[in-house]
Amino acid sequence: MLLLITEFNTVISEAVIVFLVELIYVYMYKLIRDIDDPFEYREGEQQGNAEVTLFPLREYIERLRERMKPYSGEVANWHESPSNPKGYL
């Protein structure tokens, strides 16, 4: 609104400043929309730049499961005790 009543020396400077301000507003709008929910994934939609990918976590869990297979009998019930026979955490 303030840009509408501001007088500039040349039309070129006016166009450049209005363009830059508009660019900042559009960028901020898209950034806020993207950061709003970084874990929001929808099938068939393009993912934004600020969305968090979960594949490193999934790969780590898979590697951990592979490493723990030899110990599966020992580790599966590590949290059981006489006061907690079902192993609830």
Rosetta silent file (secondary structure, phi, psi, omega in degrees, C-alpha in Angstrom):
SEQUENCE: MLLLITEFNTVISEAVIVFLVELIYVYMYKLIRDIDDPFEYREGEQQGNAEVTLFPLREYIERLRERMKPYSGEVANWHESPSNPKGYL
SCORE:     score description
SCORE:     0.000 S_00000001
   1 L     0.000  -40.403 -179.993    0.000    0.000    0.000 S_00000001
   2 H   -66.204  -31.283  179.398    2.835    2.352    0.832 S_00000001
   3 H   -66.385  -25.325 -179.217    4.422    1.665   -2.544 S_00000001
   4 H   -70.372  -31.732 -178.125    1.342    3.050   -4.294 S_00000001
   5 H   -99.119   -1.896  179.389    1.754    6.529   -2.820 S_00000001
   6 L   -81.601  139.175  177.434    5.560    6.635   -3.013 S_00000001
   7 L  -102.117  132.667  179.413    7.107    8.703   -5.803 S_00000001
   8 L  -110.693  160.185 -179.922   10.185    7.361   -7.564 S_00000001
   9 L   -69.335  -42.511 -178.498   12.704    9.172   -9.774 S_00000001
  10 L  -131.757  161.478  178.573   12.257    6.858  -12.739 S_00000001
  11 H   -68.730  -33.183 -179.559    9.777    4.280  -13.891 S_00000001
  12 H   -65.050  -45.739  179.023   12.537    1.659  -13.998 S_00000001
  13 H   -63.724  -37.202  177.221   13.417    2.107  -10.319 S_00000001
  14 H   -62.740  -46.327 -179.097    9.726    1.935   -9.452 S_00000001
  15 H   -63.999  -41.092 -179.317    9.283   -1.309  -11.404 S_00000001
  16 H   -65.436  -45.583 -178.445   12.399   -2.883   -9.867 S_00000001
  17 H   -66.749  -43.784  178.214   11.416   -2.033   -6.296 S_00000001
  18 H   -62.580  -41.492  178.521    7.810   -3.163   -6.744 S_00000001
  19 H   -62.343  -45.705 -178.817    9.036   -6.401   -8.352 S_00000001
  20 H   -64.864  -41.445  178.326   11.496   -7.113   -5.518 S_00000001
  21 H   -64.411  -43.377  178.188    8.916   -6.450   -2.809 S_00000001
  22 H   -63.044  -39.916  178.177    6.394   -8.680   -4.590 S_00000001
  23 H   -62.074  -41.764  178.367    9.042  -11.388   -4.971 S_00000001
  24 H   -63.816  -43.543  178.845    9.770  -11.275   -1.239 S_00000001
  25 H   -62.318  -44.285  179.851    6.064  -11.582   -0.404 S_00000001
  26 H   -64.839  -43.344  178.968    5.583  -14.551   -2.736 S_00000001
  27 H   -61.295  -46.178 -179.745    8.723  -16.252   -1.398 S_00000001
  28 H   -63.323  -39.884  178.112    7.652  -15.767    2.222 S_00000001
  29 H   -61.523  -47.193 -179.633    4.162  -17.100    1.469 S_00000001
  30 H   -66.349  -39.208 -179.950    5.558  -20.236   -0.181 S_00000001
  31 H   -65.153  -45.160  179.061    8.136  -20.742    2.570 S_00000001
  32 H   -63.297  -40.468  178.195    5.565  -20.439    5.360 S_00000001
  33 H   -64.739  -36.387 -178.790    3.261  -22.843    3.538 S_00000001
  34 H   -74.349  -39.246 -177.597    6.107  -25.322    3.083 S_00000001
  35 H   -79.520  -17.640 -176.466    7.364  -25.120    6.677 S_00000001
  36 L   -49.156  -46.725  179.292    3.849  -25.317    8.115 S_00000001
  37 L  -144.661   91.738 -174.410    3.936  -29.126    8.246 S_00000001
  38 L   -68.605  -16.543 -179.407    7.254  -30.663    7.153 S_00000001
  39 L   -99.305   10.267 -177.705    5.990  -34.249    7.570 S_00000001
  40 L   -85.021  110.971  178.481    2.900  -33.742    5.405 S_00000001
  41 L  -119.439  135.775  175.728    3.137  -35.999    2.374 S_00000001
  42 L  -126.035  140.210  179.661    0.409  -36.484   -0.183 S_00000001
  43 L   -65.041  134.881  175.380    0.477  -39.005   -2.987 S_00000001
  44 L    82.733   -3.871  179.716    1.007  -37.481   -6.403 S_00000001
  45 L  -102.480  151.295  178.206    1.986  -34.016   -5.153 S_00000001
  46 L   -72.287  138.455  179.062    5.350  -32.399   -5.507 S_00000001
  47 L   -84.232  145.403  179.404    7.325  -32.252   -2.279 S_00000001
  48 L   -82.588  172.870 -178.344    8.552  -28.893   -1.055 S_00000001
  49 L   -72.898  -28.157 -175.693   12.112  -27.932   -0.224 S_00000001
  50 L   -94.858    3.082 -179.851   11.541  -27.774    3.521 S_00000001
  51 L   -75.580  142.144 -176.779    9.837  -31.142    3.858 S_00000001
  52 L   -89.621  125.750  176.088   11.686  -33.674    5.939 S_00000001
  53 L   -87.896  141.138 -176.136   12.463  -36.981    4.275 S_00000001
  54 L  -100.993    2.250 -175.925   12.228  -40.000    6.516 S_00000001
  55 H   -64.118  -32.982  176.474   14.317  -42.429    4.472 S_00000001
  56 H   -62.614  -38.169  178.421   17.490  -42.033    6.630 S_00000001
  57 H   -67.256  -42.724  178.899   15.486  -43.024    9.693 S_00000001
  58 H   -64.117  -41.655  178.058   13.881  -45.963    7.885 S_00000001
  59 H   -64.204  -40.194  178.758   17.269  -47.160    6.600 S_00000001
  60 H   -62.978  -43.227  179.432   18.745  -46.909   10.100 S_00000001
  61 H   -62.692  -40.808  177.922   15.894  -48.963   11.569 S_00000001
  62 H   -63.047  -45.493  178.833   16.401  -51.627    8.873 S_00000001
  63 H   -62.958  -39.587  179.117   20.156  -51.798    9.570 S_00000001
  64 H   -64.074  -41.626  177.549   19.480  -52.000   13.293 S_00000001
  65 H   -62.965  -40.481  178.511   17.035  -54.878   12.783 S_00000001
  66 H   -64.024  -41.284  179.614   19.596  -56.725   10.659 S_00000001
  67 H   -68.453  -31.239 -175.359   22.270  -56.270   13.331 S_00000001
  68 H   -87.138   -7.898 -179.246   19.936  -57.390   16.114 S_00000001
  69 H   -55.287  -44.320  179.301   18.773  -60.621   14.416 S_00000001
  70 H   -63.153  -24.843 -177.389   21.490  -62.781   16.055 S_00000001
  71 H  -104.475   13.872 -171.153   20.471  -61.433   19.462 S_00000001
  72 H   -58.116  -35.718  178.657   16.707  -61.459   18.913 S_00000001
  73 H   -69.532  -37.874 -178.302   16.027  -63.964   21.711 S_00000001
  74 H   -78.036  -39.943 -172.391   18.107  -62.071   24.233 S_00000001
  75 H   -83.431  -27.954 -174.226   17.102  -58.551   23.290 S_00000001
  76 L   -59.787  -33.277 -175.598   13.390  -59.070   22.704 S_00000001
  77 L  -114.136   29.463 -175.812   12.633  -59.445   26.404 S_00000001
  78 L   -65.044  -24.455 -176.287   15.257  -57.157   27.902 S_00000001
  79 L   -96.265    4.655  177.244   12.682  -55.011   29.709 S_00000001
  80 L   -78.700  144.617  177.308   10.877  -57.893   31.449 S_00000001
  81 E  -150.666  169.562  178.646   11.295  -58.175   35.199 S_00000001
  82 L   -58.416  -32.898  178.967    9.440  -59.876   38.080 S_00000001
  83 L   -83.518  -11.480 -178.616    7.445  -56.678   38.645 S_00000001
  84 E  -135.888   67.206 -172.365    6.791  -56.315   34.894 S_00000001
  85 L   -66.100  -26.569 -179.783    6.273  -59.887   33.581 S_00000001
  86 L   -83.325  -12.436  179.030    4.607  -58.836   30.313 S_00000001
  87 L    80.009   25.084  178.747    7.462  -56.482   29.449 S_00000001
  88 L   -73.095  139.809  177.984    5.378  -53.328   29.180 S_00000001
  89 L   -92.651    0.000    0.000    7.367  -50.115   29.045 S_00000001
